[in-house]
Amino acid sequence: SDSIEEGVTCSIATISSSLNCKMKVAIEGCCHGELDQIYATLQQLEAKENMKVDLLLICGDFQAVRNGNDLESMAVPVKYRQMQTFHKYYSGEAVAPVLTIFIGGNHESASHLWELPYGGWAAPNIYYMGYASVLTYGGLRLGGLSGIFKQQDYMK
């Protein structure tokens, strides 16, 4: 685990897939729409370690907010509603420098992700896994469940 930009921590793992291909996978926790900061941190880490990240996994609270309507539908207290930087990637103003795959968390823009219940491209080079899915990339099998675990609701 390495932290270069203030507030952004990511882990980089070298994973051997079933095809005996080695790839560098970065794993990020809740990104809260801060894609610019995450990608800048990855680029600094790549330069520092003289390597290239092949895949970025974001594990919830992605906040794929495209516009004001999405911002209004975001499941967070009003004081935490901020546009952040995803809209630039959605509009094409910016392009994700690495394939980014994410699951939803409990603080998402419902109006956007409800359009992709089974997963799909949220923006160029940014893929949403949907409510629950399994996919394969480079021989690596990835499973994802969007949402949050709540002990009190688990057995209902």
C-alpha positions as CSV (number, residue, x, y, z in Angstrom):
1,S,0.0,0.0,0.0
2,D,1.3,3.4,-0.9
3,S,0.0,6.9,-0.4
4,I,1.3,9.7,-2.6
5,E,-1.6,12.2,-2.9
6,E,-3.0,13.3,0.4
7,G,-6.1,11.3,1.2
8,V,-5.7,8.7,-1.6
9,T,-4.3,5.3,-0.7
10,C,-4.2,2.4,-3.2
11,S,-2.8,-1.1,-3.2
12,I,-0.9,-2.5,-6.1
13,A,-0.7,-6.3,-6.6
14,T,1.0,-8.4,-9.2
15,I,-1.5,-11.1,-10.0
16,S,-0.9,-14.2,-12.1
17,S,-4.0,-15.1,-14.1
18,S,-5.1,-18.5,-15.2
19,L,-3.3,-17.8,-18.5
20,N,0.0,-17.3,-16.6
21,C,0.0,-13.6,-17.5
22,K,1.2,-11.3,-14.9
23,M,-0.7,-8.0,-14.5
24,K,-0.5,-5.1,-12.1
25,V,-3.8,-4.5,-10.4
26,A,-4.5,-1.4,-8.4
27,I,-7.3,-1.6,-5.7
28,E,-9.0,1.5,-4.4
29,G,-11.6,1.7,-1.7
30,C,-14.4,4.3,-1.8
31,C,-13.4,6.9,-4.4
32,H,-16.2,9.3,-3.8
33,G,-15.9,10.6,-7.4
34,E,-12.3,11.7,-7.0
35,L,-11.1,10.2,-10.3
36,D,-8.6,12.9,-11.1
37,Q,-6.9,12.5,-7.8
38,I,-6.8,8.7,-8.0
39,Y,-5.4,8.6,-11.6
40,A,-2.8,11.2,-10.7
41,T,-1.7,9.1,-7.7
42,L,-1.5,6.0,-9.9
43,Q,0.6,7.9,-12.5
44,Q,3.0,9.1,-9.7
45,L,3.2,5.5,-8.4
46,E,3.9,4.1,-11.8
47,A,6.7,6.7,-12.3
48,K,8.2,6.0,-8.9
49,E,8.1,2.2,-9.3
50,N,8.9,2.2,-13.1
51,M,5.9,0.0,-13.9
52,K,2.5,0.3,-15.6
53,V,-0.9,-0.5,-13.9
54,D,-3.0,-2.8,-16.1
55,L,-6.3,-2.6,-14.2
56,L,-7.9,-0.4,-11.5
57,L,-10.6,-1.9,-9.3
58,I,-12.7,0.5,-7.2
59,C,-14.6,-1.1,-4.4
60,G,-17.7,1.0,-3.9
61,D,-18.9,4.6,-3.4
62,F,-17.8,5.4,-6.9
63,Q,-20.3,8.3,-7.3
64,A,-20.8,8.3,-11.1
65,V,-22.4,11.8,-11.1
66,R,-22.9,13.1,-14.6
67,N,-24.9,16.2,-14.0
68,G,-27.1,18.1,-11.5
69,N,-29.9,15.6,-11.7
70,D,-27.5,12.8,-10.7
71,L,-26.2,14.9,-7.9
72,E,-29.7,15.3,-6.5
73,S,-30.3,11.6,-6.6
74,M,-27.1,10.7,-4.7
75,A,-27.7,8.8,-1.5
76,V,-25.8,11.1,0.8
77,P,-26.7,13.9,3.2
78,V,-27.0,17.2,1.2
79,K,-23.8,18.7,2.8
80,Y,-21.8,15.9,1.1
81,R,-23.2,16.3,-2.4
82,Q,-20.4,17.5,-4.6
83,M,-20.0,17.1,-8.4
84,Q,-16.3,15.9,-8.2
85,T,-14.7,14.8,-11.4
86,F,-16.5,11.8,-12.9
87,H,-18.6,14.1,-15.2
88,K,-15.4,14.9,-17.1
89,Y,-14.8,11.2,-18.0
90,Y,-18.5,10.7,-18.9
91,S,-18.5,13.7,-21.2
92,G,-15.2,12.8,-22.9
93,E,-13.4,15.8,-21.6
94,A,-11.0,13.4,-19.9
95,V,-10.3,9.7,-20.5
96,A,-9.4,7.1,-17.9
97,P,-5.8,6.3,-18.4
98,V,-6.3,2.7,-17.2
99,L,-9.2,0.3,-17.5
100,T,-11.3,1.0,-14.4
101,I,-13.9,-1.5,-13.1
102,F,-16.1,-0.6,-10.1
103,I,-18.9,-1.8,-8.0
104,G,-21.5,0.5,-6.4
105,G,-21.6,1.3,-2.7
106,N,-24.2,2.8,-0.5
107,H,-23.5,6.4,-1.5
108,E,-24.2,6.4,-5.3
109,S,-26.2,8.4,-7.8
110,A,-29.2,6.2,-8.2
111,S,-30.4,7.9,-11.5
112,H,-27.2,6.8,-13.3
113,L,-26.5,3.3,-12.0
114,W,-30.1,2.3,-12.2
115,E,-29.7,2.6,-16.0
116,L,-27.1,-0.2,-15.8
117,P,-28.5,-2.9,-13.4
118,Y,-26.6,-5.7,-15.1
119,G,-23.4,-3.6,-15.6
120,G,-22.0,-1.7,-18.5
121,W,-19.8,1.2,-19.6
122,A,-20.4,4.1,-17.3
123,A,-17.9,6.1,-19.3
124,P,-15.1,5.3,-21.8
125,N,-12.7,2.9,-20.2
126,I,-14.8,2.8,-16.9
127,Y,-17.0,-0.3,-16.4
128,Y,-19.7,-0.7,-13.8
129,M,-20.2,-4.4,-12.7
130,G,-23.9,-3.8,-12.0
131,Y,-25.7,-5.1,-8.9
132,A,-23.8,-8.4,-9.0
133,S,-21.7,-10.0,-11.7
134,V,-18.6,-12.0,-12.5
135,L,-16.4,-11.1,-15.5
136,T,-13.0,-12.0,-16.8
137,Y,-10.2,-9.7,-17.8
138,G,-6.9,-11.0,-19.1
139,G,-7.6,-14.4,-17.7
140,L,-8.4,-13.0,-14.2
141,R,-11.9,-13.8,-12.9
142,L,-13.5,-10.9,-11.0
143,G,-16.7,-11.1,-8.9
144,G,-18.5,-8.0,-7.5
145,L,-21.5,-7.3,-5.3
146,S,-22.6,-3.7,-5.2
147,G,-24.2,-2.3,-2.0
148,I,-23.4,-2.4,1.6
149,F,-23.5,-5.1,4.3
150,K,-25.9,-4.4,7.1
151,Q,-25.9,-7.0,9.9
152,Q,-29.5,-6.1,11.0
153,D,-30.8,-6.6,7.4
154,Y,-28.8,-9.6,6.3
155,M,-31.2,-12.3,7.3
156,K,-34.4,-10.5,6.3
